[in-house]
Amino acid sequence: MKPGIHPEYRDVCFVDLSNGSKFVIPSTAQTRETIKMEDGRELPLMKLDTSSESHPFYTGTQKSVDALGGRVDKFRQKFARAAAAAGAKK
């Protein structure tokens, strides 16, 4: 690698703001804040709105569109009647 052109690759602490979970992984993410870890290390801090710990898809709390009160069926029934009524008028 050419010296001086690559970003610094170091451990970064990522914090999920929705539930407070933390995980440390190597990253080149640029941060302005730091956090003091339980083991005494001071690491760069990257705040996240959501992570796999809080995202509905990964936690199993995601709702299907078909399970939301039969919206698709209601739509089809509504426009099936409208199409039948339009065909009867001809």
Buried (B, 14 or more C-beta within 10 A) or exposed (E): EEEEEEEEEEEBBBBBEEEEBBEBEEBEBEBEEEBEEEEEEEBBBBEBEEBEBBBEEEEEEEEEEEEEEEEEEEEEEEEEEEEEEEEEEE
